[in-house]
């Protein structure tokens, strides 16, 4: 990427910081397109003087988007939201914003466009989030047919909103919920005439968390892979993990003993109804719809293996950054 100009929308975010760091190391000039350039100044030291340039670009401003992509060789769109708040709606960000970026990139003669979507993207999903992701993909490809679609599973790393969220919950409440639709069932054994009760069933929804560094490596890999153009990649970790195991991993990493409780989905729906009104809701009704489905690769598209990347297991990474949630630990921000 040496000598290339690459525009990264959402550069100051959790994934964006990793992408910017790798682009700068490759020798590219990085335009960090963000809503708050001053707040994104921490990106500058990731490269040489003048190599990483934060610029203001609101996804609702076509002119700002056009300026951000003008003269760029490649464009990467990492912008996404997990819940709706104020003017930040799924349709506005995932669909209309993505479409504007693709239109501007095509008009500017950009050679490569990478659009980061989500593994659960599905036009027929009951979740508005998942439907908007699928619609956004369609809009991007309609404007820029050679765009590469990246569908990551849940992304983990030092500043993630997945393992950290549950670790914080365990620290505050001393309990961790697992929503199960096939639990609370009696189990009989005719062999020894025993009776038991299966509380967790299959253990809740399955995820295949991918390390943020692996995702960033995959994004750079497709930029350097001409035959990736127009393709879709499912980016996931080494194996599926049920929600119960996720909670057990968190409990072990933070050295606490929270109660891991199986709960029927209707309890989660009630909780989500009230929690959605918080400034930063830990759970929303739409997210409960996502939790009703497994979030694992379909197997229909290539992934990290085809890009020559060996996926990193959560067990190898999360103990290091969840230490901030251990008893007596000082909590601090992590940017890299």
Residue frames as qw, qx, qy, qz and C-alpha x, y, z in Angstrom:
[[0.000, 0.882, 0.472, 0.000, 0.00, 0.00, 0.00],
 [0.447, -0.441, 0.051, 0.776, 3.06, 2.25, -0.04],
 [0.091, -0.078, 0.349, 0.929, 2.32, 5.56, -1.74],
 [0.171, -0.497, -0.740, -0.421, -1.43, 4.95, -1.88],
 [0.252, -0.182, 0.274, -0.910, -4.07, 7.22, -0.38],
 [0.326, -0.322, -0.885, -0.079, -6.69, 5.28, 1.59],
 [0.355, -0.370, 0.104, -0.852, -9.80, 6.86, 3.10],
 [0.310, -0.188, -0.907, 0.215, -11.16, 5.11, 6.19],
 [0.442, -0.492, -0.135, -0.737, -14.65, 6.02, 7.34],
 [0.832, -0.511, -0.092, -0.197, -15.04, 5.27, 11.04],
 [0.619, 0.467, -0.491, 0.397, -11.28, 5.40, 11.53],
 [0.102, -0.515, 0.540, -0.658, -11.41, 6.36, 15.21],
 [0.845, -0.270, 0.000, -0.462, -13.57, 3.40, 16.22],
 [0.774, -0.387, 0.498, -0.061, -12.66, 0.05, 17.74],
 [0.852, 0.254, 0.374, 0.264, -11.91, -1.59, 14.39],
 [0.400, 0.899, 0.012, 0.177, -10.78, 1.61, 12.69],
 [0.307, -0.855, 0.418, 0.021, -7.82, 2.14, 15.00],
 [0.748, -0.207, 0.596, 0.207, -6.43, -1.25, 14.08],
 [0.682, 0.591, 0.361, 0.234, -6.94, -0.66, 10.36],
 [0.140, 0.977, -0.130, 0.093, -5.30, 2.78, 10.45],
 [0.516, -0.677, 0.511, 0.120, -2.29, 1.40, 12.31],
 [0.757, 0.039, 0.592, 0.274, -1.77, -1.32, 9.71],
 [0.529, 0.788, 0.243, 0.198, -2.28, 0.99, 6.75],
 [0.073, -0.959, 0.272, -0.003, 0.26, 3.45, 8.15],
 [0.627, -0.465, 0.596, 0.189, 2.75, 0.63, 8.71],
 [0.741, 0.340, 0.518, 0.257, 2.29, -0.41, 5.07],
 [0.355, -0.137, 0.276, 0.883, 3.29, 3.06, 3.90],
 [0.070, 0.652, 0.621, 0.429, -0.15, 4.34, 2.87],
 [0.052, -0.130, 0.179, -0.974, -1.35, 7.86, 3.46],
 [0.150, -0.457, -0.873, 0.088, -4.50, 7.55, 5.56],
 [0.248, -0.333, -0.065, -0.908, -7.43, 9.94, 5.52],
 [0.114, -0.257, -0.877, 0.390, -9.27, 9.22, 8.75],
 [0.274, -0.369, -0.361, -0.811, -12.84, 10.28, 7.90],
 [0.282, -0.349, -0.786, 0.425, -14.63, 10.89, 11.20],
 [0.145, -0.850, -0.449, -0.235, -17.29, 13.12, 12.73],
 [0.387, -0.918, 0.064, 0.059, -14.82, 14.67, 15.20],
 [0.705, 0.545, -0.280, 0.358, -11.34, 15.25, 13.70],
 [0.101, -0.717, 0.474, -0.502, -10.04, 16.84, 16.92],
 [0.791, -0.357, 0.383, -0.318, -11.13, 13.83, 18.95],
 [0.969, 0.222, 0.072, 0.086, -9.41, 11.58, 16.40],
 [0.177, 0.882, -0.424, 0.105, -6.05, 13.32, 16.78],
 [0.644, -0.485, 0.590, -0.051, -4.76, 10.30, 18.72],
 [0.903, 0.332, 0.264, 0.068, -4.52, 8.51, 15.35],
 [0.357, 0.898, -0.257, 0.014, -1.75, 10.80, 14.06],
 [0.269, -0.686, 0.675, -0.013, 1.15, 9.17, 15.95],
 [0.875, 0.071, 0.477, -0.047, 0.31, 5.86, 14.28],
 [0.756, 0.523, 0.189, 0.346, 2.20, 7.11, 11.22],
 [0.499, -0.004, 0.010, 0.866, 4.90, 9.56, 10.21],
 [0.046, 0.502, 0.209, -0.838, 4.22, 13.30, 10.33],
 [0.410, 0.409, -0.217, -0.785, 1.35, 14.04, 7.92],
 [0.143, 0.086, -0.940, -0.297, 0.75, 10.39, 7.09],
 [0.127, -0.504, -0.851, 0.075, -2.50, 10.00, 9.06],
 [0.047, -0.119, -0.059, -0.990, -4.88, 12.90, 8.46],
 [0.095, 0.497, 0.792, -0.341, -8.15, 13.16, 10.41],
 [0.105, -0.099, -0.330, -0.933, -10.83, 14.90, 8.34],
 [0.413, 0.230, 0.537, -0.699, -14.46, 15.70, 9.08],
 [0.318, 0.023, -0.723, -0.613, -17.00, 13.64, 7.14],
 [0.521, 0.110, 0.581, -0.616, -20.59, 13.17, 8.27],
 [0.265, 0.134, 0.909, 0.292, -22.38, 10.37, 6.39],
 [0.272, 0.748, 0.570, -0.204, -25.34, 12.70, 5.82],
 [0.070, 0.850, -0.165, -0.495, -23.12, 15.22, 4.00],
 [0.858, 0.427, 0.236, 0.160, -22.55, 14.18, 0.37],
 [0.342, 0.885, -0.227, 0.220, -20.09, 17.00, -0.26],
 [0.400, -0.715, 0.555, -0.143, -17.95, 16.04, 2.75],
 [0.873, -0.032, 0.485, 0.042, -17.92, 12.40, 1.64],
 [0.714, 0.674, 0.074, 0.175, -16.89, 13.43, -1.88],
 [0.069, 0.889, -0.404, 0.203, -14.00, 15.49, -0.51],
 [0.649, -0.511, 0.554, -0.105, -12.89, 12.60, 1.68],
 [0.852, 0.105, 0.496, 0.132, -12.61, 10.13, -1.20],
 [0.500, 0.859, -0.090, -0.065, -11.28, 12.47, -3.90],
 [0.310, 0.744, -0.584, 0.089, -7.94, 11.15, -5.16],
 [0.604, -0.405, 0.648, -0.227, -8.03, 8.05, -2.97],
 [0.302, 0.289, -0.862, -0.288, -6.92, 4.67, -4.32],
 [0.404, -0.262, -0.876, -0.001, -9.05, 2.75, -1.83],
 [0.412, -0.420, 0.137, -0.797, -11.94, 3.44, 0.53],
 [0.343, -0.133, -0.904, 0.218, -12.90, 1.44, 3.63],
 [0.462, -0.475, -0.087, -0.744, -16.27, 1.85, 5.33],
 [0.353, -0.030, -0.851, 0.388, -16.29, 0.71, 8.95],
 [0.285, -0.169, 0.253, -0.909, -19.19, 2.82, 10.20],
 [0.509, -0.311, -0.759, -0.263, -21.91, 0.97, 12.07],
 [0.358, -0.391, 0.394, -0.750, -24.12, 1.19, 15.14],
 [0.155, -0.056, -0.976, 0.145, -25.41, -1.53, 17.49],
 [0.004, -0.633, -0.727, 0.269, -28.55, 0.33, 18.53],
 [0.146, 0.667, 0.353, 0.640, -30.54, 3.33, 17.37],
 [0.352, -0.597, -0.386, 0.609, -30.30, 6.61, 19.25],
 [0.046, 0.685, 0.005, -0.727, -31.50, 10.09, 18.28],
 [0.549, 0.677, -0.200, -0.448, -30.69, 10.71, 14.63],
 [0.033, 0.449, -0.878, -0.163, -28.47, 7.63, 14.42],
 [0.841, 0.141, 0.277, -0.443, -30.84, 5.13, 12.84],
 [0.682, -0.074, 0.682, 0.256, -30.00, 1.81, 11.17],
 [0.581, 0.687, 0.408, 0.153, -31.43, 3.06, 7.87],
 [0.085, 0.987, -0.125, -0.057, -29.46, 6.31, 8.06],
 [0.317, -0.714, 0.607, 0.147, -26.09, 4.74, 8.88],
 [0.587, -0.129, 0.784, 0.158, -26.12, 1.22, 7.45],
 [0.563, 0.541, 0.602, 0.169, -28.09, 1.93, 4.29],
 [0.278, 0.949, 0.141, 0.053, -28.12, 5.59, 3.24],
 [0.271, -0.852, 0.401, 0.201, -24.63, 6.36, 4.55],
 [0.643, -0.170, 0.677, 0.316, -23.14, 3.25, 2.96],
 [0.572, 0.644, 0.471, 0.189, -24.84, 4.11, -0.34],
 [0.108, 0.990, -0.064, -0.061, -23.42, 7.65, -0.32],
 [0.435, -0.640, 0.567, 0.282, -19.89, 6.37, 0.29],
 [0.650, 0.136, 0.685, 0.299, -20.18, 3.87, -2.57],
 [0.425, 0.844, 0.317, 0.082, -21.61, 6.52, -4.93],
 [0.067, -0.956, 0.250, 0.140, -18.83, 8.96, -4.09],
 [0.565, -0.418, 0.645, 0.299, -16.14, 6.30, -4.45],
 [0.640, 0.406, 0.596, 0.264, -17.43, 5.30, -7.88],
 [0.281, 0.945, 0.163, 0.048, -17.69, 8.90, -9.05],
 [0.223, -0.882, 0.383, 0.157, -14.13, 9.63, -7.85],
 [0.713, 0.520, -0.468, -0.038, -12.68, 6.65, -9.72],
 [0.475, -0.563, 0.634, -0.235, -11.60, 4.84, -6.57],
 [0.432, 0.336, -0.810, -0.210, -10.05, 1.48, -7.42],
 [0.437, -0.139, -0.876, 0.149, -11.08, -0.52, -4.34],
 [0.467, -0.451, 0.123, -0.751, -13.95, -0.29, -1.86],
 [0.360, -0.078, -0.898, 0.241, -14.22, -2.46, 1.25],
 [0.504, -0.445, -0.059, -0.738, -17.56, -2.39, 3.03],
 [0.139, 0.082, -0.901, 0.403, -17.67, -3.94, 6.50],
 [0.609, -0.336, -0.343, -0.631, -21.11, -5.37, 7.19],
 [0.485, -0.371, 0.639, -0.467, -22.02, -8.12, 9.69],
 [0.013, 0.105, -0.987, -0.124, -22.20, -11.90, 9.69],
 [0.244, 0.404, 0.809, -0.349, -25.89, -11.80, 10.59],
 [0.257, 0.335, -0.217, -0.880, -26.85, -9.63, 7.61],
 [0.140, 0.270, 0.942, 0.146, -30.15, -11.03, 6.34],
 [0.233, -0.152, -0.283, -0.918, -32.94, -9.33, 4.41],
 [0.627, -0.365, -0.553, -0.410, -35.43, -11.70, 6.05],
 [0.375, -0.036, -0.710, 0.595, -34.20, -11.41, 9.62],
 [0.315, -0.784, -0.533, -0.046, -36.64, -10.38, 12.36],
 [0.474, -0.576, -0.106, 0.658, -33.93, -7.97, 13.53],
 [0.300, 0.945, 0.107, -0.069, -33.95, -4.45, 12.08],
 [0.290, -0.756, 0.502, 0.303, -30.16, -4.32, 12.55],
 [0.548, -0.086, 0.770, 0.315, -29.59, -7.44, 10.45],
 [0.503, 0.688, 0.515, 0.091, -32.04, -6.32, 7.75],
 [0.107, 0.973, -0.084, -0.186, -30.36, -2.91, 7.49],
 [0.400, -0.555, 0.636, 0.357, -26.96, -4.55, 7.12],
 [0.563, 0.242, 0.739, 0.279, -28.25, -6.69, 4.24],
 [0.345, 0.876, 0.339, -0.001, -29.92, -3.71, 2.60],
 [0.146, -0.890, 0.298, 0.314, -26.72, -1.71, 2.97],
 [0.519, -0.232, 0.720, 0.399, -24.73, -4.42, 1.20],
 [0.504, 0.555, 0.631, 0.201, -27.20, -4.40, -1.68],
 [0.151, 0.975, 0.105, -0.126, -27.01, -0.61, -2.02],
 [0.327, -0.711, 0.489, 0.385, -23.20, -0.66, -1.98],
 [0.515, -0.015, 0.764, 0.388, -22.98, -3.32, -4.70],
 [0.419, 0.760, 0.495, 0.049, -25.58, -1.51, -6.81],
 [0.072, 0.982, -0.098, -0.145, -23.37, 1.60, -6.81],
 [0.036, 0.729, -0.681, -0.064, -19.96, -0.10, -6.79],
 [0.952, 0.076, -0.165, -0.248, -20.21, -3.68, -8.14],
 [0.691, 0.358, -0.535, 0.327, -16.56, -4.45, -7.42],
 [0.348, -0.658, 0.398, -0.537, -16.88, -3.63, -3.73],
 [0.472, 0.064, -0.855, 0.207, -15.68, -6.28, -1.29],
 [0.630, -0.563, -0.074, -0.529, -18.19, -7.14, 1.43],
 [0.299, 0.233, -0.815, 0.437, -16.73, -8.22, 4.76],
 [0.687, -0.495, -0.252, -0.469, -19.10, -9.94, 7.19],
 [0.206, 0.338, -0.773, 0.495, -17.40, -10.28, 10.59],
 [0.574, -0.497, -0.651, 0.017, -18.88, -12.20, 13.49],
 [0.455, -0.887, -0.079, 0.016, -18.77, -10.63, 16.95],
 [0.548, 0.596, -0.321, 0.492, -15.43, -8.79, 17.12],
 [0.698, -0.687, -0.136, 0.149, -13.33, -9.00, 20.27],
 [0.561, 0.401, -0.215, 0.692, -10.29, -7.11, 21.50],
 [0.324, -0.107, -0.495, 0.799, -9.24, -4.70, 24.27],
 [0.211, 0.137, 0.168, -0.953, -12.01, -2.17, 23.64],
 [0.211, -0.231, -0.837, -0.450, -14.72, -4.58, 22.50],
 [0.483, -0.185, 0.157, -0.842, -18.37, -4.21, 23.42],
 [0.812, -0.073, -0.503, -0.286, -18.87, -7.94, 23.90],
 [0.714, -0.132, -0.581, 0.367, -16.59, -9.59, 26.46],
 [0.165, 0.160, -0.354, 0.906, -16.07, -6.27, 28.26],
 [0.500, -0.349, -0.155, -0.778, -19.81, -5.77, 28.56],
 [0.838, -0.305, -0.428, -0.143, -20.32, -9.12, 30.30],
 [0.595, 0.020, -0.497, 0.631, -17.24, -8.64, 32.47],
 [0.072, -0.269, 0.203, -0.939, -18.58, -5.30, 33.66],
 [0.689, -0.344, -0.275, -0.575, -21.98, -6.86, 34.31],
 [0.813, -0.184, -0.521, 0.186, -20.40, -9.61, 36.40],
 [0.370, 0.142, -0.408, 0.823, -18.43, -7.02, 38.35],
 [0.260, -0.256, 0.093, -0.926, -21.53, -4.95, 39.14],
 [0.747, -0.197, -0.087, -0.629, -24.25, -7.57, 39.61],
 [0.312, -0.356, 0.866, -0.164, -22.35, -10.78, 40.41],
 [0.679, 0.266, 0.667, -0.151, -24.49, -12.62, 37.86],
 [0.086, 0.343, -0.615, -0.705, -24.46, -13.42, 34.14],
 [0.724, 0.296, 0.380, -0.494, -27.56, -14.38, 32.16],
 [0.080, -0.153, 0.856, 0.488, -27.75, -17.02, 29.43],
 [0.635, 0.266, 0.125, -0.715, -30.96, -16.88, 27.41],
 [0.098, -0.126, 0.965, 0.208, -31.93, -20.40, 26.42],
 [0.634, 0.091, -0.173, -0.748, -34.92, -21.55, 24.39],
 [0.802, 0.052, -0.563, -0.191, -34.30, -25.28, 24.85],
 [0.174, 0.266, -0.770, 0.554, -33.47, -25.43, 28.57],
 [0.473, -0.128, 0.462, -0.739, -35.52, -26.22, 31.69],
 [0.797, 0.100, -0.414, -0.428, -36.26, -29.73, 30.50],
 [0.777, -0.404, 0.443, -0.191, -36.38, -32.94, 32.54],
 [0.449, 0.504, -0.726, -0.126, -33.83, -35.65, 31.77],
 [0.890, -0.245, 0.264, -0.279, -34.50, -39.29, 32.53],
 [0.222, 0.504, -0.831, -0.086, -32.05, -42.17, 32.51],
 [0.916, -0.105, -0.127, -0.365, -33.62, -45.60, 32.26],
 [0.677, 0.330, -0.605, 0.259, -30.21, -47.18, 32.69],
 [0.331, 0.022, -0.689, 0.644, -29.77, -46.09, 36.30],
 [0.255, -0.708, -0.653, -0.089, -33.33, -44.84, 36.91],
 [0.324, -0.357, -0.221, 0.848, -32.08, -41.28, 37.57],
 [0.162, 0.861, 0.451, 0.170, -33.82, -37.98, 37.04],
 [0.399, -0.296, -0.008, 0.868, -32.24, -34.63, 36.38],
 [0.264, 0.880, 0.340, -0.203, -33.20, -31.22, 35.04],
 [0.587, 0.188, 0.278, 0.737, -31.38, -29.75, 32.02],
 [0.067, -0.804, -0.275, 0.522, -31.35, -26.02, 32.74],
 [0.075, -0.639, 0.338, 0.687, -29.11, -24.77, 29.93],
 [0.799, 0.535, 0.231, -0.148, -30.08, -27.00, 27.00],
 [0.788, 0.448, 0.053, 0.420, -27.65, -26.35, 24.16],
 [0.558, -0.348, -0.116, 0.744, -26.15, -23.40, 26.07],
 [0.115, 0.812, 0.136, -0.556, -27.76, -20.48, 24.26],
 [0.610, 0.786, -0.028, -0.096, -26.95, -18.89, 20.92],
 [0.828, -0.102, 0.226, 0.503, -23.66, -19.76, 19.22],
 [0.160, 0.957, -0.162, -0.179, -21.07, -17.16, 18.20],
 [0.876, 0.132, 0.070, 0.459, -17.73, -17.41, 16.44],
 [0.169, -0.951, 0.020, 0.259, -15.91, -14.33, 17.78],
 [0.744, 0.459, 0.014, 0.485, -13.14, -12.92, 15.60],
 [0.530, -0.503, -0.087, 0.677, -10.13, -11.02, 16.93],
 [0.218, 0.929, 0.109, -0.280, -10.08, -7.37, 15.85],
 [0.197, -0.658, 0.572, 0.448, -6.48, -7.71, 14.69],
 [0.435, 0.098, 0.844, 0.298, -7.41, -10.61, 12.42],
 [0.363, 0.782, 0.501, -0.075, -10.27, -8.58, 10.93],
 [0.033, 0.903, -0.195, -0.381, -7.95, -5.63, 10.28],
 [0.328, -0.376, 0.758, 0.420, -5.44, -7.98, 8.63],
 [0.460, 0.404, 0.778, 0.140, -8.25, -9.39, 6.47],
 [0.269, 0.901, 0.225, -0.253, -9.28, -5.91, 5.32],
 [0.047, -0.769, 0.485, 0.413, -5.73, -5.13, 4.20],
 [0.455, -0.102, 0.843, 0.269, -5.45, -8.55, 2.59],
 [0.490, 0.613, 0.618, 0.038, -8.46, -8.00, 0.30],
 [0.157, 0.924, -0.078, -0.341, -7.10, -4.60, -0.71],
 [0.070, -0.631, 0.699, 0.329, -4.03, -6.43, -2.01],
 [0.423, 0.085, 0.898, 0.091, -6.00, -9.27, -3.60],
 [0.246, 0.205, -0.385, -0.866, -7.30, -8.30, -7.08],
 [0.356, -0.162, -0.839, -0.379, -9.49, -11.40, -7.40],
 [0.087, -0.357, -0.758, 0.538, -11.34, -10.44, -4.19],
 [0.196, 0.125, -0.072, -0.970, -13.19, -7.63, -5.95],
 [0.610, -0.086, -0.370, -0.696, -16.94, -8.12, -5.92],
 [0.568, -0.077, -0.815, 0.081, -16.62, -10.92, -3.38],
 [0.598, -0.640, 0.042, -0.482, -18.13, -11.52, 0.05],
 [0.461, 0.261, -0.758, 0.381, -16.04, -12.81, 2.97],
 [0.713, -0.618, -0.216, -0.250, -17.31, -14.28, 6.24],
 [0.305, 0.539, -0.571, 0.538, -14.77, -13.35, 8.90],
 [0.788, -0.526, -0.065, -0.313, -14.98, -15.50, 12.03],
 [0.322, -0.665, 0.651, -0.174, -12.86, -17.05, 14.75],
 [0.131, 0.335, -0.926, -0.115, -11.57, -20.63, 14.95],
 [0.199, -0.239, -0.951, -0.007, -14.70, -22.25, 16.41],
 [0.410, -0.593, -0.340, -0.603, -18.30, -21.66, 17.50],
 [0.185, 0.023, -0.707, 0.682, -18.83, -20.81, 21.17],
 [0.321, -0.646, -0.655, -0.225, -22.18, -21.05, 22.95],
 [0.171, -0.776, 0.051, -0.604, -23.26, -18.19, 25.19],
 [0.817, -0.575, -0.022, -0.040, -22.84, -20.30, 28.31],
 [0.835, -0.011, -0.010, 0.549, -19.19, -20.88, 27.43],
 [0.238, 0.668, 0.004, 0.705, -18.75, -17.17, 26.75],
 [0.488, -0.774, 0.033, -0.402, -19.94, -16.41, 30.28],
 [0.910, -0.362, 0.017, 0.199, -17.68, -19.07, 31.74],
 [0.677, 0.327, -0.015, 0.660, -14.68, -17.63, 29.88],
 [0.044, -0.761, 0.031, -0.646, -15.47, -14.17, 31.21],
 [0.720, -0.667, 0.008, -0.191, -15.85, -15.40, 34.79],
 [0.903, -0.130, 0.002, 0.409, -12.49, -17.20, 34.61],
 [0.506, 0.493, 0.007, 0.708, -10.68, -14.21, 33.09],
 [0.162, -0.729, 0.073, -0.661, -11.92, -11.71, 35.68],
 [0.365, 0.083, -0.796, 0.476, -11.27, -14.11, 38.59],
 [0.448, -0.121, 0.334, -0.820, -14.75, -13.73, 39.99],
 [0.036, 0.144, 0.989, 0.004, -17.48, -16.26, 40.61],
 [0.444, 0.080, 0.006, -0.892, -20.69, -14.74, 39.24],
 [0.570, 0.219, 0.750, -0.255, -23.82, -16.85, 39.14],
 [0.136, 0.147, -0.671, -0.714, -24.41, -17.98, 35.55],
 [0.457, 0.277, 0.626, -0.568, -28.18, -18.09, 35.25],
 [0.102, 0.226, 0.811, 0.531, -30.24, -19.74, 32.52],
 [0.284, 0.414, 0.350, -0.791, -33.20, -17.56, 31.61],
 [0.482, 0.519, 0.688, 0.156, -36.05, -18.07, 29.14],
 [0.313, 0.279, 0.326, 0.847, -36.11, -15.55, 26.25],
 [0.177, -0.794, -0.455, -0.362, -39.26, -13.82, 27.49],
 [0.541, -0.715, -0.172, 0.409, -37.34, -12.62, 30.57],
 [0.476, -0.144, 0.268, 0.825, -34.72, -11.07, 28.31],
 [0.095, 0.554, 0.519, 0.644, -37.42, -9.39, 26.25],
 [0.360, -0.859, -0.365, -0.018, -38.89, -7.78, 29.36],
 [0.567, -0.551, 0.043, 0.611, -35.45, -6.60, 30.49],
 [0.411, 0.127, 0.420, 0.799, -34.63, -5.28, 27.04],
 [0.008, -0.781, -0.512, -0.357, -37.86, -3.28, 26.87],
 [0.381, -0.905, -0.133, 0.134, -36.80, -1.21, 29.88],
 [0.634, -0.413, 0.252, 0.604, -33.05, -1.17, 29.20],
 [0.499, 0.477, 0.436, 0.577, -33.50, 0.27, 25.71],
 [0.041, -0.946, -0.230, -0.226, -34.29, 3.68, 27.21],
 [0.610, -0.633, 0.098, 0.466, -30.86, 4.04, 28.83],
 [0.170, 0.867, -0.293, -0.367, -28.35, 6.39, 27.13],
 [0.288, 0.485, -0.804, -0.188, -26.16, 3.37, 26.29],
 [0.872, -0.150, 0.126, -0.449, -28.47, 0.35, 26.54],
 [0.271, -0.424, 0.863, 0.045, -26.78, -2.95, 27.41],
 [0.227, 0.205, 0.939, 0.159, -29.65, -4.79, 25.75],
 [0.393, 0.233, -0.083, -0.886, -32.44, -3.83, 23.33],
 [0.781, 0.251, 0.440, -0.365, -35.48, -5.68, 21.96],
 [0.684, 0.645, -0.278, -0.194, -33.81, -5.80, 18.55],
 [0.116, 0.574, -0.800, 0.131, -30.68, -7.38, 20.04],
 [0.602, -0.084, 0.708, -0.360, -32.85, -10.03, 21.69],
 [0.828, 0.476, 0.084, -0.285, -34.02, -10.96, 18.20],
 [0.442, 0.678, -0.587, 0.015, -30.40, -11.35, 17.15],
 [0.239, -0.424, 0.816, -0.312, -29.70, -13.55, 20.18],
 [0.824, 0.122, 0.382, -0.401, -32.44, -15.92, 19.04],
 [0.860, 0.501, -0.094, -0.005, -30.21, -16.98, 16.12],
 [0.801, -0.288, 0.204, 0.484, -26.71, -18.42, 15.93],
 [0.218, 0.939, -0.185, -0.192, -24.07, -16.03, 14.61],
 [0.634, -0.324, 0.617, 0.335, -21.73, -18.38, 12.75],
 [0.122, 0.418, -0.583, -0.686, -20.47, -18.58, 9.14],
 [0.818, 0.297, 0.134, -0.473, -22.79, -20.08, 6.56],
 [0.654, -0.185, 0.667, 0.306, -19.89, -21.76, 4.76],
 [0.610, 0.684, 0.393, 0.079, -21.03, -20.26, 1.46],
 [0.279, 0.934, -0.143, 0.169, -18.27, -17.65, 1.34],
 [0.699, 0.251, -0.414, 0.526, -14.50, -17.60, 1.86],
 [0.514, -0.851, -0.107, -0.026, -13.03, -16.42, 5.14],
 [0.295, -0.854, 0.417, 0.098, -9.75, -15.93, 6.98],
 [0.781, -0.147, 0.557, 0.242, -8.30, -19.21, 5.74],
 [0.650, 0.599, 0.355, 0.303, -8.62, -18.15, 2.09],
 [0.117, 0.966, -0.110, 0.203, -6.86, -14.90, 2.99],
 [0.676, 0.317, -0.491, 0.448, -3.96, -16.75, 4.57],
 [0.201, -0.546, 0.399, -0.709, -4.84, -15.66, 8.12],
 [0.466, -0.167, -0.849, 0.187, -4.93, -18.07, 11.04],
 [0.407, -0.708, -0.223, -0.532, -7.79, -17.04, 13.37],
 [0.129, 0.328, -0.659, 0.665, -6.90, -16.15, 16.95],
 [0.473, -0.456, -0.754, -0.010, -8.82, -17.90, 19.73],
 [0.322, -0.812, -0.063, -0.482, -10.52, -15.71, 22.34],
 [0.844, -0.505, -0.102, 0.148, -8.82, -17.72, 25.09],
 [0.727, 0.096, -0.015, 0.679, -5.45, -16.42, 23.87],
 [0.183, 0.473, 0.078, 0.858, -6.42, -12.75, 24.09],
 [0.403, -0.719, -0.276, -0.494, -9.23, -11.92, 26.52],
 [0.725, -0.510, -0.332, 0.322, -7.44, -12.85, 29.78],
 [0.504, 0.041, -0.058, 0.861, -4.96, -10.03, 29.11],
 [0.037, -0.337, -0.119, -0.933, -7.47, -7.22, 28.71],
 [0.580, -0.582, -0.427, -0.377, -10.20, -8.38, 31.07],
 [0.564, -0.136, -0.537, 0.612, -7.78, -8.05, 33.97],
 [0.043, -0.285, 0.095, -0.953, -9.17, -4.52, 34.43],
 [0.652, -0.388, -0.243, -0.604, -12.34, -6.16, 35.75],
 [0.677, -0.101, -0.674, 0.278, -10.57, -8.29, 38.33],
 [0.519, -0.802, -0.287, 0.068, -10.99, -7.49, 42.03],
 [0.511, -0.695, 0.081, 0.499, -8.79, -4.55, 43.00],
 [0.571, 0.188, 0.412, 0.685, -7.73, -3.76, 39.43],
 [0.056, 0.592, 0.028, -0.803, -7.53, -0.22, 38.10],
 [0.589, 0.577, 0.554, 0.112, -9.63, 0.25, 35.01],
 [0.127, -0.583, 0.279, 0.752, -8.05, 2.18, 32.15],
 [0.667, 0.643, 0.040, -0.375, -8.78, 2.94, 28.51],
 [0.608, -0.160, 0.647, 0.431, -7.18, 0.86, 25.77],
 [0.413, 0.713, -0.095, -0.559, -6.71, 2.36, 22.33],
 [0.315, 0.519, -0.724, -0.329, -4.67, -0.27, 20.54]]
